[in-house]
């Protein structure tokens, strides 16, 4: 996974003739790669190719203009298509359009509630598993281009003999151009140059290979406004709401994780909540214009970044180029050999996969290594949303287990004969049992002080543990005191009411970190 030790740099907004050329060429490269992807995902969802192409254009241009991460590319994706297929098969494409509109509305709500910030809770091992899993998914998705379908029987078979050799040769040539061209010049994005070279070679020599046109015709007109033709009743809502929730979650998770990845690669910051709003608006519009919805695309985003795209111009150009292909240049684009686009995506796989994972697996904690492998596997065999949720849960449980073993106390006796337990570590559900084992009510003096200066009461289980401890001391006629409780802990005890019958020794006021920053702002003298 790409990282940088430098401080985050501000987004560059100045344009020169050279940067405009780089951004436009990067957008053209992305648009060429978007065509077969959008068509393929439309087939997965069992809708017309133009439904996928329109989604790629509309989602792409709206998120490029309003999104939280300049340089990130959005469009129709396979992660969403695999969820949509059962809805389309059962209820029809009109229900899909209604679902996409509701999906967008939910994403707008997430953005307005600023829930995008919770992506920060995704641990680094989950991010590594995410990029590795998607790299494998992108690789496996290209395997379909090495297959042919018999038009009579409808059966699928792998390429063989000279056809396979020619396909592999052209893929290798594409990858070689992408690898070596940047060593000679950066005047043109290497993926674009590779596509042009391989296309000219195939057309010039009249080679019989699969082209974009073999997937499906991409010619069409402008997308037209279309209200989904579904009954506006509770039954329709019951059908589309579950799909909308799943699609909204998958779309935002993939978009926000891709945002983080692109931010690391470009050493800039991205706005998570702003991206949620842009994705939501894009999907609402897409649903009303006959598109299948979409989200951020890690493969196309990597192509854009590697080609030099850093600003909104590249994403806007990609969407407009894609629309121009549909309207004016379909016959030309349909001649592009699939081998060239497969080669581009293979290089994306190589650039996306975090190869340093193999070097660090034996150096990092075992639980982190398990999380990386688990998220990678679930991403490949299920879907991204499930993989991230599983990864976060396992990471949280691992943290809880490790934290539960850190609860400890140093004991001293003061001049008044009171025994002081100075706690170390958080008191929560995982450490409650260990907390009880620290104390010895039978042997302790009449007054016992529990000092929380290096500890926190985190949850109800912590309160219950204190309550149980107080009861133990009460049963032997001894008194328990609590000292150095931070305001947040005192609030928990106050809310517990009669649950906790202990004396709270008052101490100088101090706050936890998040409150301390706010208090400093409030007490800071005003400046003119």
C-alpha positions, -999 to +999 in steps of 0.1 A: +000+000+000+013+034-008+023+058+019+043+089+025+061+103+055+056+139+043+030+162+057-002+165+038+002+190+010-026+213-001-044+205-033-029+222-063-054+242-082-032+262-107-033+251-143-007+254-170-008+243-206+012+212-196-010+203-166-041+207-187-027+184-213-018+158-187-052+160-171-071+157-204-049+127-216-054+110-182-091+115-186-091+100-221-072+070-208-097+065-180-126+068-204-112+041-227-108+018-198-143+026-185-161+014-216-156-024-213-159-022-175-193-004-176-205-029-203-193-059-183-210-047-151-242-040-170-241-077-181-236-088-146-266-069-134-285-082-165-294-047-179-287-031-212-251-019-218-262+017-221-276+015-186-241+009-173-225+035-197-250+062-186-243+054-150-205+057-156-210+091-172-235+106-148-219+093-116-185+101-130-191+137-138-211+147-107-186+132-083-157+147-103-173+182-099-186+180-063-168+150-047-144+151-018-114+137-036-101+153-068-085+127-090-108+099-079-129+082-106-165+069-100-188+049-122-207+016-125-190-011-104-191-048-100-195-046-063-229-030-068-238-051-099-237-084-081-263-071-055-285-056-083-289-088-103-314-106-081-336-074-080-335-070-118-343-107-124-372-107-099-388-073-104-374-057-135-352-028-144-377-001-133-374-013-098-336-010-101-339+027-111-362+033-081-337+015-059-308+036-071-328+068-064-335+057-028-299+045-025-288+081-034-312+096-009-298+074+019-262+084+009-272+121+011-286+115+046-253+099+056-234+129+042-256+154+059-252+135+092-214+136+086-211+099+091-183+097+066-159+105+094-164+070+108-143+056+080-114+066+103-124+036+124-112+012+097-079-001+109-048-002+087-048-040+084-084-038+070-072-012+045-044-036+034-069-064+030-092-041+011-066-031-015-053-066-018-087-081-022-098-056-048-066-062-067-074-099-069-110-091-078-099-068-107-075-096-119-102-123-118-126-100-136-102-099-166-104-137-169-137-133-187-118-118-217-099-150-221-132-169-228-154-171-258-192-178-260-206-201-286-235-182-302-254-214-311-252-233-278-244-204-255-216-224-238-184-207-227-149-220-233-114-208-228-093-195-256-068-220-269-040-224-295-032-194-316-060-173-303-047-177-267-011-170-278-021-139-297-042-126-268-013-132-243+012-116-267-009-084-270-015-083-233+023-086-227+030-059-253+006-036-236+022-042-202+056-037-216+047-003-232+032+008-198+063-003-180+090+011-202+075+042-218+078+064-186+115+057-186+117+074-220+091+102-218+061+114-198+046+134-227+017+110-229+002+087-203+017+052-207-016+034-206-030+056-234+001+051-255-002+013-250-038+012-260-030+032-292+000+011-301-018-022-297-049-009-315-029+003-345-010-030-346-042-051-346-060-029-371-029-025-394-022-062-395-058-072-396-054-096-366-085-115-356-089-107-319-118-098-296-126-061-295-148-038-275-175-041-302-177-079-295-190-072-260-219-050-272-227-020-293-221+012-273-238+037-297-266+057-281-280+092-275-281+115-246-295+100-214-332+111-210-351+120-179-372+091-168-393+086-137-391+050-126-423+032-135-431+016-102-462+018-080-457+045-053-469+024-024-456+007+008-451-026-010-427-010-034-408+005-005-406-029+012-391-043-020-365-016-027-355-005+008-333-035+017-315-033-016-310+004-012-295+001+022-271-026+011-261-007-021-257+026-002-234+009+024-213-009-002-210+022-024-199+045+005-175+020+020-158+014-014-158+051-021-144+062+012-117+035+013-107+044-022-107+081-011-082+072+016-060+053-007-059+080-033-052+106-006-022+086+006-009+082-030-012+119-038-002+131-003-034+153+000-065+153+021-100+142+010-134+152+025-153+120+035-187+137+042-184+158+010-178+126-009-209+110+006-230+139-005-216+138-040-222+100-043-257+105-031-265+133-055-250+113-084-271+082-077-303+102-073-297+118-107-286+085-122-318+067-112-339+094-129-318+092-161-318+054-167-285+045-150-276+016-128-259+037-101-223+035-090-195+045-067-158+050-067-137+027-089-104+018-075-090+004-108-099+035-128-088+058-100-054+041-100-052+045-138-059+082-134-034+088-106-007+068-124-014+088-156-009+121-138-045+130-130-046+151-098-075+176-103-112+176-110-104+182-147-093+147-152-125+132-138-147+156-157-128+149-189-131+112-185-169+115-181-172+138-211-150+116-233-171+086-223-203+105-234-186+115-267-178+078-273-215+070-269-227+098-291-201+102-318-172+077-317-187+043-310-175+028-343-139+038-335-140+027-298-155-006-307-123-015-327-101-013-296-088-048-288-098-061-254-062-074-250-050-038-247-075-030-220-068-063-202-031-053-202-039-019-187-059-036-159-032-061-152-008-032-146-034-017-123-035-049-103+003-049-100+002-013-089-027-017-065-017-049-046+003-041-015+033-063-022+050-053+011+023-073+028+044-104+024+074-087+040+055-075+071+033-105+078+059-120+101+067-087+118+033-075+127+010-089+155-006-122+146-041-108+149-033-081+123-019-107+099-051-127+103-073-096+097-053-088+064-058-123+052-095-125+063-105-092+047-087-101+015-104-135+013-139-121+022-135-093-004-128-119-031-154-145-022-182-122-009-183-085-011-164-054+001-190-043+027-191-077+044-152-078+043-148-044+060-174-051+087-158-085+094-124-069+095-134-041+119-152-065+142-123-089+144-099-059+150-122-046+177-124-079+194-086-083+192-082-049+207-107-057+235-089-089+243-055-072+245-069-043+265-086-067+289-052-081+298-037-046+305-059-039+336-036-038+367-030-018+398-001-006+419-009-007+457+004+016+484-007+026+520-009+062+530-002+078+564-039+074+574-037+037+569-058+037+538-049+013+510-046+028+476-051+008+444-037+029+415-054+014+384-036+011+350-057+004+319-094+009+308-123-006+327-148-021+303-166-053+294-133-071+285-114-062+316-142-063+342-133-099+353-096-090+357-106-059+376-124-079+403-094-102+407-071-073+417-088-066+450-088-084+483-117-071+506-110-097+533-074-085+540-077-048+531-081-021+558-114-004+565-109+024+540-098+015+504-092+041+477-093+032+440-073+058+420-085+061+383-059+087+373-045+062+347-077+045+340-112+052+326-147+037+332-157+030+296-191+013+296-219-002+316-199-033+323-173-011+340-201+005+362-214-029+371-179-041+380-175-011+404-210-018+419-200-054+425-168-044+441-185-019+464-209-047+474-180-070+483-164-043+506-198-034+521-204-071+530-172-071+551-180-037+567-155-016+547-157+015+526-147+020+490-137+054+476-131+065+440-105+091+432-094+110+401-124+102+380-124+123+348-156+142+340-168+117+315-164+089+341-182+109+367-211+114+343-214+077+339-215+072+376-240+100+381-263+085+354-260+051+372-278+066+402-282+042+431-264+014+412-231+026+426-231+032+464-195+045+469-179+078+481-164+099+453-134+119+466-133+152+449-101+161+430-089+190+409-108+193+376-093+178+345-107+167+312-102+140+287-083+150+255-113+159+233-128+181+260-095+197+268-091+210+233-126+225+234-120+241+268-088+257+255-107+273+226-133+286+250-108+302+274-084+315+248-084+354+248-101+368+217-079+382+191-087+410+167 
